[in-house]
Amino acid sequence: MERNSAVDWNQRYQSATTLPTACFALREYAYLLPKMGKALDLACGLGGNALFLAQRGLRCSAWDFSAQAITQLQQVALSLDLPLQAEVRDVLLNPPAANSFDVIVVSHFLERDLAESLKNALTKDGILIYQTFSREAVDLDSPPRNPAYRLAAGELLNLFSGLKVIAYREEGRLGDTTQGFRNQALLIAQA
């Protein structure tokens, strides 16, 4: 699967004008977060998840391929006086170390080859919060259009088998598609 270049991502983030928000899964299940510990926002983009985690007192690392995104995130974290370490990092070449994070959040990013590394990076009882695009979507015209960057039905459960499932949502096209959690799947799981 071919990735966009760092130049593409830098251009995309340079034109961003609004402060990012945390993904739905993190906002909806924030009550499951530990009161303290180390968190990682992997493939963080502009860092909406990282800012959310740091505001709740977690020591947060934020990694992304885009230097532009990391620079902007560092400026926002500094202005808000948040304990956040943002770093330009190719997570495929340099995934998180084993047993290193109490919370890992991944949203709107899919690299199947990282699943084992993410499971191993969780500390005992650590929590994985993962939310990304699904193939069984109501709106297939929105990015990403390449099905390789979208999850097959039940794929998150398979990728992270071995973890204890706390919550899972994938509503697809069932029922009234104008309501509910559509176009994506989410998993909250514990080591």
Secondary structure, DSSP 8 states (H G I E B T S, - for coil): -----HHHHHHHHHT--S-----HHHHHTGGGS-SSSEEEEET-TT-HHHHHHHHTT-EEEEEES-HHHHHHHHHHHHHTT--EEEEE--TTTS---TT-EEEEEEES---GGGHHHHHHHEEEEEEEEEEEEBSS-S-TTSS--SGGGSB-TTHHHHHTTTSEEEEEE--TT-S-TTSSS-SEEEEEEE-
